[in-house]
Amino acid sequence: MTNSLGELSIYIHWPFCKTKCPYCDFNSHESSKIDYDQWSHAYIKEIDFNKDLIKGKKINSIFFGGGTPSLMNPKIVKAILEKINYSAIISDNTEITLEANPNSIDRDRFLDFKSAGINRISIGIQSLRTKNLKFLGRSHSNKDGLKAIELAKDIFNNYSFDLIYCLPNQSIKEWKNELNAAIKYVDYHISCYQLTIEKGTQFYNDFKSNTFTMATENTSAQMYESTYNILKSKGMIQYEISNFSKPEYKCKHNMVYLLLKDYIGLGPGAHGRYKLNDQIHSTINYYNPTKWIEYLVIKNQKPIQSKKKLSDNEQLIDTLNMGLRLNRGLHISKIPNKNSLKQLVKHGLIKEINNNFITCTLKGRLLLNSVIEILLNDTY
């Protein structure tokens, strides 16, 4: 059996970090002992297990996420890309991104990753303010962050970095000043995320014990609007709720998710979503790194914890969730309940744009989950 589509993207998860950030609910683990040869072998085996999906496909994007992929041995990255390219087609147009933290890179390491095949870097800066970095549990300094950006700019033709805002006690003025300071370093792409409290994190426990309080909805809305206005004034196009870029530098891998294109996931906890034999399949790998590697290296089996065919309703949820995040919007034909849609437009949560496309307003984006629930259940 082979994938029915000609294009494919690949997400590769590296689960290890130097330290676990208190806000992070991703599959990341602290480890001082990593058998890099074993991990390289495991990734190669997982690619072999997916050869029927990969073979002959044009690779649109590859994304090394984590965890902290910049902690990987660049030789592993090279081996993975060579293995993929043996069966599929990696071209000059294939976007190959690696996430990096400022405290795990230097010039030589960036050069090694570039030689391995990486052509885009995404840096976890998170803040340009010392007090915010300390609150977020980041182990790098403001100076480290700026140095990482300068190195990326010097070595790669495409890079992005992340900022987190809407922190406890952060004023709107403080965020505006920080973002305006960051703008001078934005050449291609930037991601700006409002801090959210996720279960299973240290921040979740701290929040529950009233160690800090979160910003009000009004403050969050004003910060979001300020983010949009500042970045727009500097020529950045918002193509998704948290992502902004120069017109030709949208993250291809982000767009794969948002447009529900085919991708597979490699590594612990990695997700995949692809069309096979006219059915949409969803896969999730075993989350625990030890278990994932055990299935591949010892049991010689695919490390898939779950695989299922998505129902029509599940596909609709994906369509609404992704389509309404996009600035380009979602075609009205995808909306099942037109009565709810009319009410959402009336109450300023959704707006109609050109050619029968709809998108969320600022207010609607801040209430996206509720908007989707209303559209699914026609319950406005």
N, C-alpha and C positions, 0 to 999 in steps of 0.2 A: 504494500500500500504506500502511496506517496501523497504528499500534500498537493492539493489541487491548484494552489496559487503559485505564481512565479517568484514572489518576493517573500522574504522572511527576515525577521529581526531576532536577536538573541540577547537575553539578559543573563549575566554571569555574576553570581553572588559570592563574594569573599566575606566570611562572617567574623573576621577577627579585628579587634581594635586594641590600641594601647590602653585606653580607659573607656568605661561605659558612661556616656553622657546622661545626666539625670532626666532629660526630657525624651530620650530616644526609646521608641518601642520597636525598632527594627531588629532583625535577627543578627545581633552583634554580641561578641563574647571576648572577654579578656583572656589572653593566653600568651605565656612566655615560651612555650615549647611547641613549635610547629614543624612537622616533617614535610618540608617543601616538596621533596621528591614524591612522597606519597600523595600529596594533594595534586600535584601536576598529573600524576598517573590517573587519579580518580576523575579529574576533569576530562582527560582524554578518553577514558572509558565511557563517561556519560555522553560525550559527543558520538562515540561509536554506537551507543544504544539508540541515539536519535538520528542515525544516518539516513533512514527512510524519509524523515521529515526535512533533512538538510540537503540531501543530494540534489545537485543541479539547480538549487535555488539562488537567486540574486539576493545577496545580503544587503538589506537597506541600512541597518544599524546594528551595532554591538555595544552593549553598555556593561561595564564592569562596576557593579555597585556593592554596597556593604552596609555595615562594617567599614573598614578602611582599605580599599583595594590598593592604595599607594604603599601599603605595607607588603604587598605581594613581591615575590622575586620577579623582576621583569622577564626572566627566562620562562616563567610559567605563562605569562601573558603571550610571549612569542610562540610557545608551543601550542597554546590554545588556538591562536589565530592561524597558525600554519595548518593545524589539524582541520579547522573549519574550511579553510581555503582549499584543502585537498579535495573536498567533496562538493563545496559550494563555490559561489563566485563573490569574492571580496574585490571590489573595484576602487578606483580613486574617489568615487562618489559615496562609498560606504563610510558613514559616520561611526567612528570607534572612540567611545568616551571612557575615561577612567576617572572615578571619584578620588579626590586627594584631600588630605588634611595638611595644614601648614607645618605641623610638627613631624611629618613623616616623609618629607621630600627635600631635595636639594638639587642643584643644577645637574649633577651627574646622574642622579636618579631620574629626573625628567628626561634627560637625553637618552637614557637607557630605555625608558618607556616609549619614547618616540621611535627609536630604532626597532623596538619590538612590534610597532604598528599602530600605536595610539596616535590619533590625530586631533583629539579634543579632550580638554581637561575641565573637570567640574570641581571647584575648590570649596570646601566647607569653611568659609570665613566666619559666618554667623553674626559677627558684630565687629565694629571698629572701635568699640569703647571697652576699656579695661574692666570697668565694673560689670558690664553686661557679660563679657567673656567669663568672668569669675562666677557670676550667677548661673550661667549656662553650663558650668563645669568643664569649660574648654581648657585644654592644657597648653594652648599656644597664646602668644601675646599679639597685640595689635601690630607690632613691628613684624612678627613672624608672618602674619596674614598678608600684609602689604608686600613683603618680600616674595611670598609665594605667587601673588598676582603678577608681580614684575617678572619673575622667572617664567611663568606660563606665557605671558605676553611676548617675551623674548624668544621662546623656543617653539611655541605652537601657533598655528594660524587660526585657531579657534579655541576659546576658553569661556568659562562661565564661573560665577561664584554665587553662593547662597548667603542671604541675610535673614535673621529671625527678628521680628519686632512684636510690638504689643506685649512687652514684658511687664511684670508687676512694677508699679510706680514709674514706668516710663511715660513721660509726657509727650504730647503730640509734637511740641516744639523740639524736644530732644530727638525724636525719630526723624523729623524733617531735616534737622541739622546733620544727623548721621548719614541719611540717604544722600543728601546733597554732597557730603564729603566723599561718599563712595562713588558717585557718578563719574568722577574723573578717571576711574579705573575700569569703567564699563565700556568695552569696545564692541562686544558682540551680543552678550546674553547675561541676564541676571535673574535669579529666583528670589522672591521675597515672601517669606512665610510668616503668618501670624502664629505665635506660640499657642499650641494646644496641649491640653493635659490628657495623656493617654494612660489607660489602665496598665498596670504592670511596671510602671516607671517610678523612679524615686520622686519625681515631681508630683505624681498622683498621690503618693503617701503624704508628701509635704503639704499639698493643697488640702487634703482631707483633715490634716491636723492643724490647719489654719496657720501654717508657717508663713504663707503669703496669700494675697488675694489677687485675683485676675482683674484685668481692665474691664470696664463696663462695656455693654454693647454699643453705646453711643461713642465711646472713645475708640473702640475697635473699628467702627464704621468710618469715623473721621480719619483714622490712620490709614485705612485701606484707600479711601478717596485721595488722601494726600500722596500716597505711594503712586497711584495711577497718574495723578496730575504732574508730579515731579518727573517721573520717567517719561511720560508723553512729551513734556516740554524739552526733553533732551533727545528726542527722536527715537525713543524706544517704543515698539509696538507691543501692546498687551495681546498675546494670542491665547492665553489661558489665565485662569484666576490668579495664579501666583507667578507666572512666567512672562518675561518681557525680553524682546530681542530687537536687533536691527532686522528689517524686513527679510533679508536673505539668510538669517541665522537662527531661525526657529530650531529648537532641538528636534532632530528627526526622530529620535527614540521616544521623546515625549509624545510626538504626534502619532506614532504607532499606537500607543495606548489610547490616546484621545479619539482616534479615528477607527479604533477597533480592528486594526490590521493584525496579521498573524505574527506571533512571536512565541518562542520557546524559552523556558527558564532552566539554567544549569546552576548547580550549587545548592547548598542547604537552604531550605525554605523557599526556593525560587518558584515563581508562578509561570504558567504558560497559558496561552489562549490562541487557538488556531482552528482553521477549517480543514476537516478531513472527511472525505466521502460525503460531502454536502451536509455535514453536521459540525456544529461549533463545539469544540472540546476545551475543557478547562483542567489544568493539572497543577498540583502543588507537591513539591518535594518534601521529604522529611526535614523537619525544622532543625533538629539537633545535629550539629556537625559530625559528632562521633557516629551517630546512627547512619547519616548520609554516606559517610566514607566506608562504613562497614558493609552497607548494601553493595556498593560498587567494588570494593577491593577484596572483601572476604566472601560475600554471598554471590558476587558476580550477577547482580540483579539491578534493574532500574530502581533508583531510590525515590519512587513516587509514592507518596502517602495517600493521595486521592486523585482520581481521574473520573470525570463525568462529562456527559453530553448536556449542554446547557438547554434548558427548557425555553419556550418562547417568552415566558414571563421574565426569566433570568436575563435573556438577551435584551429585552425591553429595558430592564433596570440599568444594564450596562449602557445602552444607547442613550438613555436620559441622563445618567450620571456623567458620562463623558461629553456628550453633545452640548449640554447646558453649561459646561465649564469653558467651552470655547468661545472666543469673541466672534468667530464666524457664525456661531449658532448652530441650530438644529432645524432641519426642514420640517415644516408643519405636518407633513404626511406621516412623520414618525410618532406623532402625538396621538394616543388612542382616545383620550377623553377631551373633546373639544369644549365641552361646557366648563370644565375646570380651567381650561386654558383661557377662556374668555374672562373668567373671574380673576385669574392671576394677572392678566393684562390690566384689567380694571383697577386692581389694587396696587399696581405699580411694582409687581414682582417680576414680571416678564414683559419684554417689549418686542414688537415685530420689527424686523429689518428687511432689507431688500429681498426680492424673489422668494417670498413665502418662507423665509427663515425667521426663527425666533431665538432670543437669547435672554439670559437673566439680566435684570438691572442690578445696580450696586446693592440695593436692598435685598433683591432676590438671591444674589450670590452669597450674602451673609446668612441666608436661610435656605441654602440649596437643598439640604436633606428634606426639609419640610415641603419645599416645592415639588420635589420628586415624588414624595409620598402622596401629595394631593393629586398629581397627574396620574399616578398609578391607580388610585382608588376612587377618583372622581368625587372627592369628599369636601370640596371647599364650601 
